[in-house]
């Protein structure tokens, strides 16, 4: 069977689609081409929107940017808020933030990681896992979870609430706050705010542990499905922190191959361009990134929880580290590529985020009053962060008038573009090929996509200035032309 | 006497928005459990219902940036008795409308050189439009996003049959 990216058949085919993919953030659709016998010849996830943030950011004053770019995404605005701030720290010469600024930002970010992971698991994905991939449409949603598992649903809602409160108290607002600025933050925590969050923490840790236990139980109950559904092998990429620890706010880029061998490590964010390029395909507004050294065919990778938890050498908080070990042991120490394992690792990360929030809340630096620093002004900065969905890259150039002249964003979901396409092709081969595509079977494709927790709005805003290689194919898929555009 | 009270049907969608207004709706926190007792969700990013059926209320986040947004908005107007523009993008185009001073063709070609072009991709509009450029709207809830309490106030008023009215502190534009 072919890769299913582009149909190779001469037979007449019919098109079926999922329009739009639901219970994910943003606008995407899936199309399949089937022949008369129901064999799948093509399966694609299309990102159908184009917005152009990176273009209209040009000409704006740099200090507006952290507040503007977070409007890329309402689910993970803090990721863009902080990635932009980190890039612009470089521009304003803030090589070392004050301890208060760094810790307030970290707290904001881990709060976001917690709320986003809770939202994704409890509100969006758990219905598939609890009721079955082909369960009744009317029940297969958060309303169904509330009815069947009221306690679980309530804990999910309260976990998300806690993360959102952490964001509100550090950023000023739950969605699209203003707390982080180039060079630092504009507020620290009061003692009362700190104590309010600390008081809620024991419950949060308990609910987070229950979440991990639930996802483990789901895996154990149906191991064969969880280990094979949508399976494909790939490299993986993420930031890692000091000593190779799991780290979301700051670090260096590391990538491993499908067997777990480290391919690149220690790449400083400012050098990302030497290692990552993007390809354009005619059928999607979302680009396809790859490691330059390996090329577009072999160089693509996955990002996000499943990549991070396996890319790091350890987790520095005890509960999450014990769960990481349990995850490894359950898979015989082998690299795990099964998309449904994203859920398991996502909940390990949720637990880790709760533990780190606890660490930070016990640190009096959070209540300090040294908030902003600056230094020698430079013309360019890169900021990379691990957003809930994976590695997020922001890169800006700023002229002497303080106006942005260049903006390049590679968002988490874009890194997972090829991976998500591979996952739906795997599902199409296994479940749809030769079958009548019922609603339940079609939802299997969405289950595979949801595992990655895609944030399609983020991805549709992105329009990079990376070196591009474009292939033009005719209707049969044959390459009829190509063009290359190198970066400036 | 009156017939048993049926649940109000509510549909929600995000057009050219960021889902932040939907997040603000979820920011009513535990009250969401109460809300779900009072209303039935139709098409929404939270359900797998792909087309909007007849509804009492439609909440629309986001403006119009492509042909598909227009199509979905018309479906909502046709099916929903009351349609609400939720947030800055639905009301005036919001931040995505910053591209309106650019030429969309130039914008696309400068980025992709060979612009993605496939029957599956809806055509981008030359400008981002607020939703009342295309359909009549009944209410607007300002904010980027509107505060959770504003959404809650609106919904509880609406469900109770009162004319929705936002009190002090619930109308702001940031």
Interface residues (C-beta under 8 A of the other chain):
Chain A: X17 X18 X19 X20 X22 X23 X24 X25 X26 X27 X29 X31 X44 X46 X48 X49 X50 X51 X52 X53 X54 X55 X56 X68 X71 X72 X73 X74 X75 X77 X119 X123 X124 X137 X140 X141 X142 X143 X146 X150 X153 X154 X157 X158 X160 X161 X164 X173 X174 X175 X176 X280 X281 X282 X283 X284 X285 X443 X446 X457 X463 X464 X465 X468 X470 X472 X483 X485
Chain B: X14 X16 X17 X18 X19 X20 X21 X22 X23 X24 X26 X27 X29 X30 X32 X33 X36 X41 X45 X46 X47 X48 X49 X50 X65 X66 X68 X94 X95 X96 X98 X99 X101 X102 X107 X108 X110 X111 X112 X113 X114 X116 X117 X118 X120 X121 X122 X124 X144 X145 X148 X174
